[in-house]
Amino acid sequence: MVEIVRATPDQAAALTALVHASSAYRGDYATILDGYEVTPAYVEANPTFTATHDGGVVGFYALVEAELDLLFVADAAQGLGVGRRLVEHLRGEARTRGLRAIRVVAHPPALEFYLRMGARRTGTVPPNPPKVRWERPELRFDVPTC
């Protein structure tokens, strides 16, 4: 069973490892992760939640104000509903915080996932070289008030 709980700063290294292990950021997309680190201060400052299974972290997300900043699922856990559970939790967390919508600037290969989860496309974010040399889809999750 997958459990979603608030991350602790001491999990930052494990979250960084999960990010860098993602096959979605290989090849042309690898530059965005050059030197990237989830720090203990980041986890402490931003609502960050882990999905755990059998004692190991299999995914996580971070909400920064009204934007989904990070959402990762371990390659081995993809297709098992972990991402869906994280998005459901995200929407509940946003509702608790009084947010009416969550902005997502998606990694291009994740676009279809977010659309399946109920996000709607709102635009395109232009490249930001040198790290981000590609356009990224911009989406929005509406957060029901009830």
C-alpha positions as CSV (number, residue, x, y, z in Angstrom):
1,M,0.0,0.0,0.0
2,V,1.2,3.5,-0.9
3,E,1.3,6.0,2.0
4,I,1.6,9.8,1.4
5,V,3.1,11.8,4.2
6,R,4.9,15.1,4.7
7,A,8.5,14.9,3.7
8,T,11.2,15.7,6.3
9,P,14.4,17.7,5.6
10,D,16.5,14.6,6.2
11,Q,14.9,13.0,3.1
12,A,16.3,15.6,0.8
13,A,19.1,13.4,-0.4
14,A,16.7,10.6,-1.2
15,L,14.5,12.9,-3.1
16,T,17.4,14.3,-5.1
17,A,18.5,10.8,-6.0
18,L,14.9,10.0,-7.2
19,V,15.0,13.1,-9.4
20,H,18.4,12.2,-10.9
21,A,17.4,8.6,-11.5
22,S,14.4,9.5,-13.6
23,S,14.7,8.2,-17.2
24,A,12.4,11.1,-18.3
25,Y,15.4,13.4,-17.9
26,R,18.0,11.6,-20.0
27,G,19.2,12.7,-23.4
28,D,18.1,16.1,-24.6
29,Y,16.4,16.8,-21.3
30,A,19.4,16.1,-19.1
31,T,20.6,19.7,-18.9
32,I,17.7,20.7,-16.7
33,L,19.1,18.5,-13.8
34,D,22.7,19.6,-14.1
35,G,23.6,20.5,-10.5
36,Y,20.0,20.2,-9.3
37,E,19.5,19.3,-5.7
38,V,16.4,19.1,-3.4
39,T,17.8,20.6,-0.3
40,P,16.7,20.2,3.3
41,A,15.9,23.9,3.4
42,Y,13.6,23.5,0.3
43,V,11.8,20.6,2.0
44,E,11.3,22.6,5.2
45,A,10.1,25.7,3.4
46,N,7.7,24.2,0.9
47,P,4.9,21.6,1.3
48,T,6.7,18.5,0.1
49,F,5.0,15.1,0.3
50,T,6.5,11.6,-0.3
51,A,4.7,8.5,-1.5
52,T,6.2,5.5,0.2
53,H,5.8,1.8,-0.4
54,D,7.3,-1.0,1.7
55,G,9.4,1.6,3.5
56,G,11.0,3.2,0.4
57,V,10.2,6.5,-1.3
58,V,8.6,5.8,-4.7
59,G,7.5,9.3,-5.5
60,F,7.0,12.9,-4.2
61,Y,5.7,16.3,-5.0
62,A,6.3,19.8,-3.8
63,L,3.8,22.7,-3.9
64,V,5.3,26.2,-4.0
65,E,2.5,28.7,-3.4
66,A,-0.1,27.9,-6.0
67,E,2.3,26.0,-8.3
68,L,3.3,22.3,-8.6
69,D,7.1,22.7,-8.5
70,L,8.1,19.1,-8.6
71,L,6.4,15.7,-9.1
72,F,8.4,12.6,-9.6
73,V,7.6,8.9,-9.5
74,A,10.4,6.3,-9.5
75,D,10.7,4.6,-12.9
76,A,10.0,1.2,-11.2
77,A,6.8,2.5,-9.7
78,Q,5.3,4.1,-12.8
79,G,2.1,2.6,-14.0
80,L,1.1,1.6,-10.5
81,G,-1.1,4.6,-9.7
82,V,1.5,6.4,-7.6
83,G,1.3,9.5,-9.7
84,R,-2.5,9.5,-9.6
85,R,-2.4,9.2,-5.8
86,L,0.1,12.1,-5.6
87,V,-2.1,14.3,-7.8
88,E,-5.2,13.5,-5.7
89,H,-3.2,14.4,-2.5
90,L,-1.9,17.6,-4.2
91,R,-5.5,18.7,-4.9
92,G,-6.6,18.0,-1.4
93,E,-3.6,19.9,0.0
94,A,-4.3,22.8,-2.3
95,R,-8.0,22.8,-1.1
96,T,-6.8,22.8,2.5
97,R,-4.6,25.8,1.8
98,G,-7.5,27.7,0.2
99,L,-6.2,27.5,-3.3
100,R,-8.6,27.6,-6.2
101,A,-6.1,26.4,-8.9
102,I,-2.7,24.9,-9.2
103,R,-0.3,26.0,-12.0
104,V,1.9,23.3,-13.6
105,V,4.7,23.9,-16.0
106,A,5.2,20.4,-17.2
107,H,8.1,18.4,-18.5
108,P,7.0,17.8,-22.1
109,P,6.9,13.9,-21.8
110,A,4.6,14.4,-18.8
111,L,1.9,16.4,-20.6
112,E,-0.4,13.4,-21.3
113,F,-0.2,12.3,-17.7
114,Y,-1.3,15.7,-16.4
115,L,-4.1,15.8,-19.0
116,R,-5.3,12.3,-17.9
117,M,-5.3,13.6,-14.3
118,G,-7.7,16.4,-15.2
119,A,-5.4,19.3,-15.8
120,R,-6.2,21.6,-18.7
121,R,-3.7,23.2,-21.0
122,T,-3.4,26.9,-20.6
123,G,-0.4,27.8,-22.7
124,T,3.3,27.2,-23.4
125,V,6.3,28.5,-21.5
126,P,9.2,29.4,-23.8
127,P,12.7,28.0,-23.5
128,N,15.0,29.4,-20.9
129,P,18.5,28.5,-22.1
130,P,21.0,27.2,-21.3
131,K,19.4,24.7,-19.0
132,V,15.9,24.6,-20.6
133,R,16.2,24.6,-24.4
134,W,12.7,23.5,-25.2
135,E,9.1,24.8,-24.8
136,R,7.1,23.5,-21.8
137,P,3.4,23.0,-21.6
138,E,1.6,25.1,-19.0
139,L,-1.4,23.6,-17.4
140,R,-3.9,24.2,-14.6
141,F,-5.6,22.0,-12.1
142,D,-8.8,23.5,-10.8
143,V,-9.4,22.9,-7.1
144,P,-13.0,22.3,-6.2
145,T,-14.0,24.1,-3.0
146,C,-16.0,21.2,-1.6
